[in-house]
Amino acid sequence: MKTLKYALLMLALFITPAALLAQAGDAPGGGQMEAGPHTASVDDQLADLSQKLNLTDAQKPQVKTILQEQQDKMKQVMENSSASHDESRSKMRSIHEASRARIRTLLTDDQKATFDKMQGPHRHMGEKHGEGAPPPSPQQ
């Protein structure tokens, strides 16, 4: 059970980079990550965001700091074996959303538009799991 919990939490931590790579179709292996979603390091995430958002040299270290803090916080959540799966998942979602909001504040208007589009499909994943996420718009 603990292994399953760990695997699910790792998946939640790195689902955004994996989804972004798969959506863009430029991941190794024809849209799939080579060694699974848990191999995306902070540097990999930063490289992906840098490429897709055309981050400036000034933005890169700020984004990297946010991504590293997110990873550290999520690792703490995963190591807390006393928390239930739902509690851990909720905490990880909160950490991810807070990091996403912090990154968004660093972006230009054009970068924000691209960033929001990149995040779009991921926002609705909760609905598939009965968590009440809003339905996708008719255009999707």
HUCOR-V389896 format. One line per field, one symbol per residue. ss: DSSP state (H for helix, E for strand, L for the rest). phi: phi as a letter, one per 30 degrees, with the letter a starting at -180 (. if undefined). psi: psi as a letter, one per 30 degrees, with the letter a starting at -180 (. if undefined). Layout:
# HUCOR-V389896
ss->???
phi->???
psi->???
This chain:
# HUCOR-V389896
ss->LHHHHHHHHHHHHHHHHHHHHHHHLLLHHHHLLLLLHHHLLHHHHHHHHHHHHLLLHHHHHHHHHHHHHHHHHHHHHHHLLLLLHHHHHHHHHHHHHHHHHHHHHLLLHHHHHHHHHHHHHHHLHHHHLLLLLLLLLLLL
phi->.ddddddddddddcddddddddddicdeiijcdecjddcddeddddddddddchdddddeddddddddddddddddddddddddeddddddddddddddedddeddcdedddddeddddedddcdeddcicidddddedd
psi->eeeeeeeeeeeeegeeeeeeeeefgglkghfkkeglfgfjleeeeeeeeeeefhklfeeeeeeeeeeeeeeeeeeeeefjffkleeeeeeeeeeeeeeeeeeeefflleeeeeeeeeefeeffgeeefghggkklllff.
